[in-house]
């Protein structure tokens, strides 16, 4: 089964090196991963407990191999065209 590729704006579940699973919103893509912001306070508390000095809203790097699954896809707000009535 092929793993779905995340896109900018998606919220993903990712594992960290300090054995915490975090929810992160992807901001921009790099060669080996993504720059992302952690979205939940309980994830920040878990990381702080393990000795990682992060606060809510700071950017962190998420490697491609650390992404477990995509939780929420970025919404697509394309406007649908109306058909002309002849």
C-alpha positions as CSV (number, residue, x, y, z in Angstrom):
1,X,0.0,0.0,0.0
2,X,1.4,3.4,-1.0
3,X,1.8,6.0,1.7
4,X,-0.1,9.2,0.9
5,X,2.1,12.2,0.4
6,X,1.3,15.2,2.6
7,X,1.0,18.7,1.4
8,X,1.5,22.2,2.8
9,X,-1.3,22.9,5.3
10,X,-2.0,19.3,6.3
11,X,-2.0,18.3,10.0
12,X,0.0,15.1,10.5
13,X,0.7,12.7,13.3
14,X,4.4,12.3,13.7
15,X,6.8,10.5,16.1
16,X,9.7,12.3,17.7
17,X,13.1,11.1,18.9
18,X,12.0,11.6,22.5
19,X,9.2,9.0,22.1
20,X,6.3,11.6,21.9
21,X,3.7,11.5,19.2
22,X,2.8,15.0,18.1
23,X,0.2,16.7,15.8
24,X,2.0,19.1,13.5
25,X,0.7,21.5,10.8
26,X,3.1,21.4,7.8
27,X,4.4,24.9,6.7
28,X,7.0,24.3,4.0
29,X,8.8,21.4,2.4
30,X,12.6,20.7,2.5
31,X,14.7,17.9,1.0
32,X,14.4,15.4,3.9
33,X,11.2,16.6,5.6
34,X,9.0,19.5,6.5
35,X,9.0,22.6,8.7
36,X,5.9,22.5,10.9
37,X,4.2,24.0,13.9
38,X,3.0,21.9,16.8
39,X,-0.7,22.4,17.2
40,X,-1.7,20.8,20.6
41,X,-0.7,22.0,24.1
42,X,-0.5,18.5,25.4
43,X,2.2,17.7,22.8
44,X,4.2,20.7,23.9
45,X,3.9,19.6,27.6
46,X,5.1,16.1,26.6
47,X,8.1,17.5,24.8
48,X,8.9,19.9,27.6
49,X,8.7,17.0,30.1
50,X,11.3,15.1,28.0
51,X,13.6,18.1,28.0
52,X,12.8,19.7,24.6
53,X,12.5,23.5,25.0
54,X,9.6,24.4,22.7
55,X,6.6,26.6,23.0
56,X,3.3,26.7,21.1
57,X,3.6,28.2,17.7
58,X,7.4,27.6,17.2
59,X,8.5,25.9,14.1
60,X,10.2,22.5,14.3
61,X,11.5,20.1,11.7
62,X,9.6,16.9,10.9
63,X,11.4,14.2,8.9
64,X,9.5,12.3,6.2
65,X,10.1,9.0,7.9
66,X,8.6,10.3,11.2
67,X,5.2,11.0,9.7
68,X,2.8,8.3,10.8
69,X,-0.4,9.4,9.1
70,X,-2.3,12.5,7.8
71,X,-4.9,13.5,10.3
72,X,-6.5,16.5,8.5
73,X,-6.1,17.5,4.9
74,X,-6.0,21.1,3.8
75,X,-9.4,22.1,2.6
76,X,-9.8,22.9,-1.1
77,X,-11.8,26.1,-1.5
78,X,-12.1,26.2,-5.2
79,X,-15.3,27.9,-6.4
80,X,-17.5,25.8,-8.7
81,X,-18.5,27.4,-11.9
82,X,-22.2,27.8,-12.7
83,X,-23.5,26.4,-15.9
84,X,-25.0,28.8,-18.3
85,X,-28.7,28.4,-18.8
86,X,-29.4,28.7,-22.6
